[in-house]
């Protein structure tokens, strides 16, 4: 975990200029949900790392695929070995920029869109993802709900189980940031 946080901070520092402030989250929660005719599939991780550059709006996320936990152990095993191939593609990442200006000096909530590159299963897609930034008592929280098509990232669903897994997966992200000192 420390290794990926260091990588995110190094990536963000390339564009970090004097006077710019970085916020970090080491325990972002990401959940996935697949609704299919035979069975719903859901998993969650609370080990994603994220960095937010307030001055530039740059935002980066990284999550270990194998950190997602399922209710059923067999689902988790198939997710990692058969679909996500987490040995070959161990991380999913997002690097982008918030399109709207967010005033972190005032409490409130701002609807935002973030444009960037989402990399899943070794395939990078340009995406614009909706979200929300909430500031309360100096704490910054970001949330988002968006869909990911398996085919967009070359995640193959065998015909034998296509009734068990949806072609599009709903993702929910929640991250609370602290000032990176």
Residue pairs with C-beta under 8 A, 6 or more apart in sequence:
1 26
1 47
1 49
4 49
4 62
4 64
4 91
5 24
5 26
5 49
5 51
7 62
8 24
8 49
8 50
8 51
8 60
8 62
9 22
9 24
9 51
9 180
11 51
11 60
11 95
12 22
12 51
12 53
12 58
12 60
13 22
15 53
15 56
15 58
16 22
16 53
17 55
19 55
20 53
20 54
20 55
20 56
21 53
21 54
21 55
21 179
22 51
22 52
22 53
22 54
22 179
22 180
23 51
23 52
23 54
23 140
23 177
23 178
23 179
23 180
24 49
24 50
24 51
24 52
24 177
24 178
24 180
25 48
25 49
25 50
25 51
25 52
25 175
25 176
25 177
25 178
26 49
27 46
27 47
27 48
28 46
28 48
28 49
28 50
28 61
28 63
28 173
28 174
28 175
29 44
29 45
29 46
29 48
29 172
29 173
29 174
29 175
30 44
30 45
30 48
30 63
30 68
30 171
30 172
30 173
30 174
31 42
31 43
31 44
31 45
31 171
31 172
32 41
32 42
32 43
32 44
32 68
32 169
32 170
32 171
32 172
33 40
33 41
33 42
33 169
33 170
33 172
34 40
34 41
34 42
34 165
34 166
34 169
34 170
35 166
35 170
36 163
36 164
36 165
36 166
37 163
38 163
38 164
39 164
41 70
41 75
41 164
41 165
42 70
42 71
43 68
43 69
43 70
43 75
43 76
43 79
44 68
44 69
45 63
45 64
45 67
45 68
45 69
47 63
47 64
47 67
48 61
48 62
48 63
48 67
48 173
48 175
49 61
49 62
49 63
50 59
50 60
50 61
50 62
50 142
50 175
50 177
51 58
51 59
51 60
51 180
52 58
52 59
52 140
52 142
52 177
53 59
54 102
54 104
56 97
57 97
57 98
57 99
57 101
57 102
58 95
58 96
58 97
58 98
59 94
59 95
59 96
59 97
59 98
59 114
59 116
59 142
60 93
60 94
60 95
60 96
61 93
61 94
61 95
61 173
61 175
62 91
62 92
62 93
63 91
63 92
63 93
64 86
64 90
64 91
65 80
65 84
65 86
65 89
65 90
65 91
65 92
66 80
66 86
66 90
68 76
68 79
69 76
70 76
70 79
80 86
80 87
81 87
82 158
83 150
83 155
83 156
83 157
83 165
84 121
84 155
85 121
88 122
89 120
89 121
89 122
91 119
92 118
92 119
92 120
92 121
93 118
93 119
94 114
94 116
94 117
94 118
94 119
94 127
94 129
95 116
95 117
96 114
96 115
96 116
96 117
96 127
96 129
97 114
97 115
97 116
98 112
98 113
98 114
98 131
98 133
99 112
99 113
99 114
99 115
99 128
100 110
100 111
100 112
100 113
102 110
102 112
102 133
102 135
103 110
103 135
104 135
104 140
105 135
106 135
107 135
107 136
107 137
108 134
108 135
109 132
109 133
109 134
109 135
110 132
110 133
110 134
111 130
111 131
111 132
112 130
112 131
112 132
112 133
113 128
113 129
113 130
113 131
114 128
114 129
114 131
114 144
115 126
115 127
115 128
115 129
116 126
116 127
116 129
117 124
117 125
117 126
117 127
118 124
118 125
118 127
118 129
118 148
119 125
120 148
120 153
120 155
121 153
121 154
121 155
122 153
122 154
123 152
123 153
123 154
125 152
125 153
127 146
129 144
129 146
130 144
130 145
130 146
131 142
131 143
131 144
131 173
132 142
132 143
132 144
133 140
133 141
133 142
134 140
134 141
134 142
134 143
135 141
139 176
139 177
139 178
140 176
140 177
141 174
141 175
141 176
141 177
142 173
142 174
142 175
142 177
143 172
143 173
143 174
143 175
144 171
144 172
144 173
145 170
145 171
145 172
145 173
146 170
146 171
147 168
147 169
147 170
147 171
148 168
148 169
148 171
149 167
149 168
149 169
150 156
150 157
150 165
150 167
150 168
150 169
151 167
157 165
157 167
